[in-house]
Amino acid sequence: MVISGKTRICGVIGDPIEHTMSPVMHNAAFKELGLDYIYIAFRVRKEELGKAIHGMTALNIRGLNVTIPHKVAVIPFLDELDPLAQKIGAVNTIVSDDGVLRGYNTDATGFLQALRDKGVEPEGKNIVILGAGGVSRAISFILADRGANLVILNRPLELDWAEELAQEIFNTFKKEVNALELDEENLATALEGADVLINATSIGMSPNIDDTLVPAKLLKSSLVVFDVVYNPLKTRLLREAGAAGAKTIGGLDMLVWQGALAFEKWTGQKAPVDLMKKEAIKALEANEN
């Protein structure tokens, strides 16, 4: 690929940013489709966020992904919000159309696509979500929007996060959500009638690959278990869920789909999803060695 004055720039902003898989996925996709685009990771500190977004317009950057810690803080610097991003109150994708900056949340839609790829439609399903942070927020809102029944469990010291999230979902969708302390008793009760269990925390992420929030004895074959952690590819939770006969979905599927949906907004082209997943797996496996 020859980079020229015509090359369009996309990227990701966050802090830290060294771990990101996004450049590997997107640059492979641009090459595959013969698009004159390049994707770059930018480390942006909290106090420099406004300057970075103004710079996006000044430098004619076509699009940005937004990761921790900027997904909420970036909103005041944007011109427009997609309705879903507005409901969630967080943005992970920005598109610049002639300097007009529009914010989207492809974390939510990417999660939904990963779920549907495995034949799971959320409408009417009883879904247990572990955690009440940013990822949980995106997942909870799109599941409520699609008619799922939710229980959110969070650590006792941060139960108020879960309660606030449940209240916001009720205010938006008029849908009751149970918010409970994450302990074994509440988890066991919630899982009794559950169709889907989602780990929306970082528990189990490398290097702490033996950590899990769910005792293996609570897992069953009738569950679908989705872990948003993508490094390692198979967390302890997914391994034990698989051993119990449950259908499992890894965080890499969500990562790839959120990237693919952003790619399509920037380029207007259908993303080569299988290639993006293959390149992300290669990069993760290289990091493990």
C-alpha positions, 0 to 999 in steps of 0.5 A: 500500500502506498500512503499519499495525500489522498489516503484517508485516515481512521484510528482509535483513541484511548489511554492506554492504547498499546494493547489494541487489536484494532489496527491489525483488523482494520488495516487488513480489511482496508488492504483486502478491499483495496481501499486507500485508508490507513488505521492508526492508534493514538494515545490520548490523555484525558486532559487532551481529549478536546484538543484531539477531537478538534484535531480530528476535524482539522486533520480531516480524519475520517473516523475514530474508535473511542476506548477507555477512558473517553467513551462518555467524556467525548460526547460534548465534543461531538455535533450529533449522536445516533439515537442508540448512543444517546440512550446509552450515553456512551460513544465508541465510534465517530464519523466525520462527514465534512467536519460534522462529527457523529457519534455511534455505539457499535459496542452495543450493536456489535454485541447484539450481532455476536449474539445473533450469530450464535442463533440467540435472539434476546426478545423474551430471554431472561438474561443475567449480566455481571458488572455495571461498568461501561461495557455492561451499560452498552449491553444492558441498553441494547438488550432492554431495547430488544425486549430481554428481561435483565438481572444485573449483579455487581460487587457489593461496594459498587452496587449503586452502579447497578442500581443507577443503571437499572433505574436509567433503563427503567426511565428509558424503556419503562422496563423493570431491571433487578439490581443485586449484589454479586454473591454466590447466593444471588447468582445461583437464584438468578441463574435458576431461570436464566437463558443467558449469562454475560460476564461484562467485567474484566475478570478472567482477562490475561494475565489473571486467566484462572479468575472467574466470578461463576462457580462451575457448579452453577453452570448448566447445559441450557445456558448461553454463556457470553464472556466479553473478555477476549484475551485469552480467547477461552476464559476459565468461565467459557471453558467451564461453561463448555464442559457443562454443555452450555453454548459459549460466545467469546469476547473476540466476536464482539470485538470484531463485530464492533470494529466491522460495524465502524468500518462500514460506517467509515467506508460504506463497504461491507466489512470482511468480518472473517478476515478481521477475526482471523487477523485478531486471533493471529495477533492475540496468539502472537502476544501469548507466545 
